Amino acid sequence: MNEPADLTPAPAEGEPIASAPSTRSRSTLLKRLADVVCLPASRVNGFERAMTADLLVEMLREASPEDRAKVARRLANLAEIPGGLSRLLLRDDFPVARALLEHSTTLGDADLIDCVLTTTLEHRRMIALRRGISEVVVDALVMLGEDQVIEALLRNDLARMGHDAIETIVATTRDNPRLGPLLLKRSELKPSHAYVMFWWSDADCRRLILQRFAVSREVLQEAVSDVFGMAAEEGWQDPLTRKALQFIERRQRNRLAIAKSPYDSLDEAIAAAASGINRELAEEISYLSGVKPMTGAKIFTDPGGEPLAILCKATGLPRAALRALWRGLRRPETDTTGAMAPALERVLTTFDMIAVDRAQTVLRYWNWSLSSALTPALLKAIRDGDHEGMDEYSIPQRTAMLALSRDLAR
């Protein structure tokens, strides 16, 4: 016959305890309470589960890290963890919270965001690795600007990234180039992001951007071919239509600028540039090429040189014109051994690899985003470093803020 269970009553609160509670009894009690919380609905009702969870929360506050970790592992596979219990464990030290962050599939966005905002880098990195984390959780992670967390997010193919998160990460790549190749693999990245990221990317990333995002405008040109005639009949009165059609049309060189230029053609201006480029000549070449002087300045001062290849290819200039610009900018054409300088060789390769129509797409996007979007308010925001109100601006305006903020601050 079994002996009756020992039901000796526990001392009342405040009553002296004969001896400290044994580790074994505490661990066992914690395990039993966790077991009750984990019982199916057919065995325990909601009120009983909530009451048990409340008791468990109170015990866990003073339990050892080992005991808290055991409870977290026990609850990690539970279909529904009581809110107060999950919140307590998620805010705990990383070794305790890890089991829930790594294995629990039922944590809500509110719990995860609370964990993001109140815990450590290790917690956030583990959240970034979770399968299928939502856009709002990703936004909370990206907002803190931690490179290790952003890298984990970019490696997580199942993380859902919205436009704002991608745009923030694009800006982050300016100071952390290691993130660039990872971001370029994301399907959420759009041309508007990639084209601005181009300006501070290394040579390998620039090549990938041109290969992936330098798209043809053939479909657009076919779709709106009759609109050009309509706009001409109206005298190009609608500035919005005119700006959009300028982006789409096939012709790149500016015929009106050529009529006013001291040079008979863009080719002649490029030939003159071979002996040296000053600001006036750079602006003239920009106008003749169909871009604004600010866009031209960005192209001519780019240290990598690939934008020069885009400019020449988009305007139908030959390879010799690219070399003439290179020489006019006083950039080295040969190395110490007399062979072609690696930078020039890379730029010429860029010229060879990209088609005219695709180069025009890149050049026109730069011109659209780096010049036409620069309103006085935007210029002031760039100079002041005001990125708080980014949502007030359009995509090309935000692009300009990212690409030009440091140039204008000089």
C-alpha positions, 0 to 999 in steps of 0.5 A, a space after each residue: 500500500 502506497 504511503 500518503 503524500 506529504 501534504 505538510 503545509 508551507 509556512 505562511 508568508 513572513 513566517 520563519 523558514 527552518 531551512 532554505 528551500 532545497 535546489 531540488 524542490 525548487 527545480 521540481 516545482 518549477 518543472 511541474 508548474 511548467 508542465 501544467 502550463 503546457 497541458 492541452 486545453 482538454 486537461 486544463 482550462 484557461 483560468 487555471 493555465 493563467 493562474 499557474 502562469 502567474 505563479 510561475 512568473 513570480 517564482 522565475 523572478 528569483 529563480 537561478 538562470 539554469 532553472 529559468 533556462 529549463 523552463 524556457 526550453 520546456 515552453 519553447 514548443 508550446 502552441 500558446 505561451 501566456 503573455 506575461 510568461 513569454 515577455 518575462 523570459 524574452 527579456 531575460 539574459 540571452 542564454 535563457 531567452 535563446 530557446 524561445 527565440 530560436 524554437 518558438 513559432 508562436 511568438 507575436 510581433 508585439 513580444 518580438 518588438 518588445 524584446 528588440 527594444 529592451 534587450 541585447 544585441 544577441 537577442 536581436 541577432 537571434 530574432 533577425 535569424 527567425 523564419 518568416 519574421 514580419 515587416 514590422 519586426 524587421 523595421 524595429 531591428 533595422 531602426 537600431 542600425 546594428 551592423 551584425 543584426 542587419 547582416 543576419 537579416 540580409 542572410 535570412 531569405 525568409 525575413 520579410 522586408 518592406 520599402 522603408 527597411 530596404 531604404 534604411 539599409 541602403 543608407 547603412 551600406 555607405 558606412 558598412 560596405 560589407 553589407 552591399 553584396 548581401 543587399 544586392 541579393 535581396 529580391 526586395 531591392 528596387 532600381 531606385 535603391 540600387 542606383 543610389 547605392 551605386 555611388 558608394 559601392 565598390 567595383 564588384 558591387 557596381 558591376 552587379 548593379 549594372 548587370 541586374 538593374 540596368 534595364 531596357 526601356 523598350 516596353 515603356 517606349 512601345 507603350 507610350 509611343 503615341 503619347 509623344 505626338 500628343 504632348 508635342 501637339 499640346 506644346 509640351 505644356 504639362 511639365 509632369 508629362 514632359 519629365 516622364 517622357 524625357 526619361 523614356 525617349 530614345 534620344 539622349 543628346 540634347 539638340 537644343 543645347 547643341 544649337 546654343 553651344 560653342 561646340 558643333 557637337 558633343 564629340 567636339 566638346 569631348 575632344 577639347 576635354 582631352 587637354 584638360 577639363 574645367 568647370 565650364 567645359 564639364 557643364 557644357 558636356 553635361 548640357 550636350 549629353 542631356 543631363 543637368 550640371 549637378 549630375 555631370 559634376 557627380 559623374 566627373 568627380 566620382 573616384 571609381 570612374 564607371 559613371 564616365 563609361 555610362 555617360 559615354 555609352 548612353 550618348 553614343 560616344 566611342 571608346 576613344 571619347 572615354 579615354 579622352 575624358 579620362 585623360 582630361 581628368 588627369 587620371 593615370 592611363 598606365 601603371 609603373 610597368 607601362 601597362 594599362 592602369 587597372 582603373 582605366 581597364 575596369 572602366 573600359 570593361 564597363 563601357 563594353 559590357 553595357 548596351 546603349 539603351 541600358 546605359 541611358 536608363 541608368 544615366 536618366 535615373 541619375 539625372 532624374 533623381 540627382 537634379 530634378 528632385 532637388 527642391 530648395 527645401 530638399 537642398 536645405 534638408 540635405 545640408 542640415 542632415 535632416 533625415 527625420 522627415 524622409 517620409 515627406 519626400 518622393 523616392 527620387 528626392 530621398 535618393 538625392 538626399 542619400 547620394 548627395 548629402 555628403 557632397 553638399 556638406 563639403 
